[in-house]
């Protein structure tokens, strides 16, 4: 009995430790080198290095137009392998967590949770983890420093804040107004790998420029993308031709033009090709593809 209680205490301590490392939503230059190309390969390696310090293994990392998926694993106090899959749909305010671990009698159990970050500002946050099946909710509030039903927190939930912390620090995910934005990759190539057939597939997305990357939010129709660009906000599209359509629609008085930032007459590494409306009016970017390598 004492061994079981001791195991629960260890889980609680791990949980409290990793959530205290949860970063703010303005990742600083010291965490991401501005000269670094922030793409899927680079982020995957950074995730591996970051999570290995917590003895968490990265088993798979993929980014597509449908979602960002991160598979991780760790051994629990009894040596059993605990697996988690965190998936983030661009523009969603709910993150999905699937876990596979073992209960006190050694039986393997699978769970699905919905994660919502209720508050996220100035290093303080509140997040809830809701069991999809039972509707049981685990809550953590960094200001109070306590977690609800602390001694009953599953190991997988205990490590998930560390996983999410790594996603923010490595530049894979950005939080804007409570929703998740994922690092832009060549979505047109990734789309063919997508296993999801039920989700609607978009050609255009909200876009935000942060640090050395372009981040993609919720999917947009063509008319929505054009309207967003007219309001002087950036857009990301899955191809150059799709991005051109948006830029052309944002200003119909002339032809849009394509460019990329250059250094010594060569495209800057890590920067994105994009289209501008005629005469750069309105001032906004219509991005496409991945960063220059």
C-alpha positions as CSV (number, residue, x, y, z in Angstrom):
1,X,0.0,0.0,0.0
2,X,2.8,2.4,0.9
3,X,4.5,1.7,-2.4
4,X,1.4,2.8,-4.3
5,X,1.1,5.9,-2.2
6,X,4.8,6.6,-2.7
7,X,4.3,6.2,-6.4
8,X,1.5,8.7,-6.4
9,X,3.6,11.2,-4.5
10,X,6.4,10.9,-7.1
11,X,3.9,11.5,-9.9
12,X,2.6,14.6,-8.0
13,X,6.1,16.0,-7.6
14,X,7.0,15.4,-11.2
15,X,3.8,17.2,-12.2
16,X,4.4,20.2,-10.0
17,X,8.0,20.4,-11.3
18,X,7.2,20.3,-15.0
19,X,4.3,22.8,-14.8
20,X,6.5,25.3,-13.0
21,X,8.6,25.3,-16.2
22,X,5.7,26.3,-18.4
23,X,6.8,29.3,-20.5
24,X,5.0,32.5,-21.4
25,X,3.7,33.0,-24.9
26,X,6.4,35.4,-26.0
27,X,9.4,33.0,-26.7
28,X,12.6,35.0,-26.4
29,X,15.6,35.1,-28.7
30,X,17.7,33.1,-26.3
31,X,15.4,30.1,-26.8
32,X,15.3,30.4,-30.6
33,X,18.3,31.6,-32.5
34,X,17.1,34.3,-35.0
35,X,19.6,32.9,-37.5
36,X,18.1,29.4,-37.2
37,X,15.8,27.9,-39.8
38,X,12.7,27.0,-37.8
39,X,11.4,24.0,-39.8
40,X,10.0,20.6,-38.9
41,X,13.4,18.8,-38.8
42,X,15.0,21.5,-36.6
43,X,12.1,21.6,-34.2
44,X,12.0,17.8,-34.0
45,X,15.7,17.7,-32.9
46,X,15.1,20.6,-30.4
47,X,12.2,18.7,-28.9
48,X,14.3,15.6,-28.5
49,X,17.1,17.5,-26.8
50,X,14.7,19.4,-24.5
51,X,12.5,16.5,-23.4
52,X,15.5,14.1,-23.0
53,X,16.4,16.2,-19.9
54,X,13.1,15.1,-18.4
55,X,13.7,11.5,-19.4
56,X,10.9,11.8,-22.0
57,X,11.4,10.3,-25.4
58,X,10.1,11.8,-28.6
59,X,8.7,8.9,-30.7
60,X,7.2,10.9,-33.5
61,X,6.7,14.5,-34.6
62,X,4.7,15.6,-37.6
63,X,3.2,18.9,-38.9
64,X,0.5,19.0,-41.6
65,X,-2.3,21.3,-42.6
66,X,-4.6,19.2,-40.4
67,X,-2.7,19.1,-37.2
68,X,0.6,19.0,-35.3
69,X,1.2,15.6,-33.7
70,X,3.8,14.8,-31.0
71,X,4.1,11.2,-29.7
72,X,6.2,10.9,-26.5
73,X,6.9,8.2,-23.9
74,X,8.4,7.8,-20.4
75,X,8.7,4.9,-17.9
76,X,6.6,5.1,-14.8
77,X,7.7,4.3,-11.2
78,X,7.2,0.5,-11.9
79,X,9.2,0.6,-15.2
80,X,6.1,0.4,-17.5
81,X,6.1,2.5,-20.7
82,X,3.7,5.4,-20.6
83,X,2.8,6.8,-24.0
84,X,1.1,10.1,-24.9
85,X,0.0,11.6,-28.2
86,X,-0.6,15.4,-28.2
87,X,-2.4,16.8,-31.3
88,X,-3.0,20.5,-32.0
89,X,-5.2,21.6,-34.9
90,X,-4.2,25.0,-36.2
91,X,-6.4,27.7,-34.8
92,X,-8.1,25.4,-32.2
93,X,-8.5,26.4,-28.5
94,X,-8.7,22.8,-27.4
95,X,-5.7,20.5,-27.6
96,X,-6.2,16.7,-27.7
97,X,-4.3,14.3,-25.6
98,X,-4.4,10.5,-25.9
99,X,-2.6,8.4,-23.2
100,X,-1.7,4.8,-22.8
101,X,-0.4,3.7,-19.4
102,X,-0.9,1.0,-16.7
103,X,-3.1,1.0,-13.6
104,X,-2.2,-0.3,-10.1
105,X,-2.8,-3.9,-11.1
106,X,-0.8,-3.8,-14.3
107,X,-3.6,-3.5,-16.8
108,X,-3.0,-1.3,-19.8
109,X,-5.5,1.6,-20.1
110,X,-6.1,4.2,-22.8
111,X,-7.6,7.6,-22.2
112,X,-8.5,10.7,-24.2
113,X,-8.4,14.2,-22.7
114,X,-9.2,17.7,-24.0
115,X,-6.7,20.3,-22.8
116,X,-7.8,23.9,-22.5
117,X,-5.5,26.8,-21.5
118,X,-7.9,29.1,-19.7
119,X,-5.4,31.8,-18.8
120,X,-1.9,32.4,-20.2
121,X,-0.1,35.6,-19.3
122,X,3.1,36.8,-17.7
123,X,4.2,33.3,-16.7
124,X,0.9,32.6,-15.0
125,X,-1.6,30.1,-16.4
126,X,-4.5,27.9,-15.7
127,X,-5.1,24.7,-17.7
128,X,-7.8,22.0,-17.5
129,X,-7.5,18.4,-18.6
130,X,-11.0,16.9,-19.2
131,X,-11.4,13.1,-19.5
132,X,-13.5,12.7,-22.7
133,X,-15.2,9.6,-21.4
134,X,-15.9,10.3,-17.7
135,X,-15.9,14.2,-18.0
136,X,-13.6,14.2,-14.9
137,X,-11.5,17.4,-14.9
138,X,-8.0,17.9,-13.6
139,X,-7.1,21.6,-13.1
140,X,-3.8,23.3,-12.5
141,X,-3.4,26.9,-11.5
142,X,0.2,28.2,-11.4
143,X,-0.7,31.2,-9.1
144,X,-2.1,28.8,-6.5
145,X,0.5,26.2,-7.2
146,X,-2.0,23.3,-6.7
147,X,-3.6,20.7,-8.9
148,X,-7.1,19.4,-8.3
149,X,-7.2,15.7,-7.2
150,X,-3.5,15.9,-7.0
151,X,-2.8,12.3,-5.8
152,X,-5.0,10.8,-8.5
153,X,-3.3,12.5,-11.4
154,X,-2.3,9.9,-14.1
155,X,1.4,9.8,-15.0
156,X,0.6,10.8,-18.6
157,X,-1.2,14.0,-17.5
158,X,1.7,14.7,-15.1
159,X,4.2,14.8,-18.0
160,X,2.1,16.6,-20.5
161,X,2.9,20.1,-19.2
162,X,6.6,19.3,-19.9
163,X,5.7,18.2,-23.4
164,X,3.7,21.4,-24.0
165,X,6.5,23.5,-22.5
166,X,8.9,22.0,-25.0
167,X,6.6,22.8,-27.9
168,X,6.5,26.5,-26.9
169,X,10.3,26.8,-26.2
170,X,11.3,25.1,-29.5
171,X,9.0,27.4,-31.5
172,X,6.7,24.6,-32.7
173,X,3.6,26.1,-31.2
174,X,2.5,29.7,-30.5
175,X,-0.6,30.8,-28.4
176,X,-2.5,33.7,-29.8
177,X,-5.6,34.9,-28.0
178,X,-6.1,31.4,-26.5
179,X,-5.7,29.4,-29.7
180,X,-2.9,27.3,-31.0
181,X,-0.8,28.3,-34.0
182,X,1.7,25.8,-35.4
183,X,5.0,26.4,-37.3
184,X,4.4,26.7,-41.1
185,X,5.9,23.9,-43.2
186,X,5.3,22.9,-46.8
187,X,1.7,21.9,-46.2
188,X,1.1,20.9,-49.8
189,X,3.7,18.1,-49.4
190,X,2.5,17.1,-46.0
191,X,-1.2,17.0,-47.0
192,X,-0.6,13.8,-49.0
193,X,0.5,12.1,-45.8
194,X,-2.5,13.1,-43.8
195,X,-4.6,10.2,-42.5
196,X,-7.6,12.4,-41.8
197,X,-10.4,12.2,-44.4
198,X,-13.2,13.5,-42.3
199,X,-11.8,16.9,-41.6
200,X,-12.3,19.7,-44.1
201,X,-9.1,20.6,-45.8
202,X,-8.3,24.3,-46.4
203,X,-6.0,26.0,-48.9
204,X,-5.7,29.2,-46.7
205,X,-5.0,29.9,-43.1
206,X,-4.5,32.7,-40.5
207,X,-0.8,33.6,-40.2
208,X,1.3,35.2,-37.5
209,X,5.0,36.2,-37.8
210,X,6.9,35.5,-34.6
211,X,10.6,35.1,-34.0
212,X,12.1,33.4,-37.0
213,X,9.0,31.7,-38.2
214,X,5.6,32.0,-39.8
215,X,2.8,30.4,-37.7
216,X,-0.4,29.0,-39.1
217,X,-3.8,29.3,-37.3
218,X,-7.3,28.3,-38.3
219,X,-8.3,27.4,-41.9
220,X,-10.0,30.0,-44.1
221,X,-12.1,30.0,-47.3
222,X,-10.7,32.1,-50.2
223,X,-13.1,34.9,-49.4
224,X,-12.1,34.9,-45.7
225,X,-8.4,34.9,-46.6
226,X,-8.9,37.9,-48.9
227,X,-10.9,39.7,-46.3
228,X,-8.2,39.1,-43.7
229,X,-5.5,40.4,-46.0
230,X,-7.6,43.5,-46.7
231,X,-7.6,44.1,-43.0
232,X,-3.8,44.2,-43.1
233,X,-3.3,40.8,-41.5
234,X,-1.1,38.0,-42.9
235,X,-2.3,34.8,-44.6
236,X,-0.7,31.5,-45.3
237,X,-1.6,29.3,-48.3
238,X,-0.6,25.8,-49.4
239,X,1.0,26.9,-52.7
240,X,2.3,29.9,-54.6
241,X,-0.7,30.0,-56.9
242,X,-3.1,29.9,-54.0
243,X,-1.2,32.7,-52.2
244,X,-1.2,34.8,-55.4
245,X,-5.0,34.5,-55.6
246,X,-5.4,35.9,-52.1
247,X,-3.0,38.8,-52.8
248,X,-4.7,39.6,-56.1
249,X,-8.1,39.6,-54.4
250,X,-6.9,42.0,-51.7
251,X,-6.2,44.7,-54.3
252,X,-7.8,44.4,-57.7
253,X,-6.3,47.6,-59.1
254,X,-3.2,45.9,-60.3
255,X,-1.1,42.7,-60.3
256,X,0.3,41.3,-57.1
257,X,4.1,40.5,-56.9
258,X,6.1,37.7,-55.3
259,X,9.3,38.2,-53.2
260,X,11.4,36.9,-50.4
261,X,13.8,38.8,-48.1
262,X,17.4,38.7,-49.5
263,X,20.9,39.0,-48.3
264,X,23.7,39.7,-50.8
265,X,21.1,39.1,-53.6
266,X,20.3,35.6,-52.3
267,X,17.2,34.5,-50.4
268,X,17.7,34.7,-46.7
269,X,17.7,31.3,-45.0
270,X,14.8,30.8,-42.7
271,X,12.6,33.4,-44.5
272,X,9.4,32.6,-46.4
273,X,8.4,33.4,-50.0
274,X,5.3,35.5,-50.2
275,X,3.0,37.6,-52.3
276,X,2.2,41.2,-51.8
277,X,-0.9,43.0,-53.2
278,X,-0.4,45.7,-55.9
279,X,1.8,48.5,-54.6
280,X,1.9,46.7,-51.2
281,X,-1.6,48.0,-50.5
282,X,-2.8,46.8,-48.0
283,X,0.5,46.1,-46.2
284,X,0.3,42.4,-45.5
285,X,1.9,39.1,-46.6
286,X,0.4,36.1,-48.4
287,X,2.9,33.4,-47.4
288,X,3.4,29.9,-48.8
289,X,5.7,27.0,-48.6
290,X,8.4,26.4,-46.0
291,X,11.4,28.5,-45.0
292,X,14.3,28.9,-47.3
293,X,17.0,26.4,-46.6
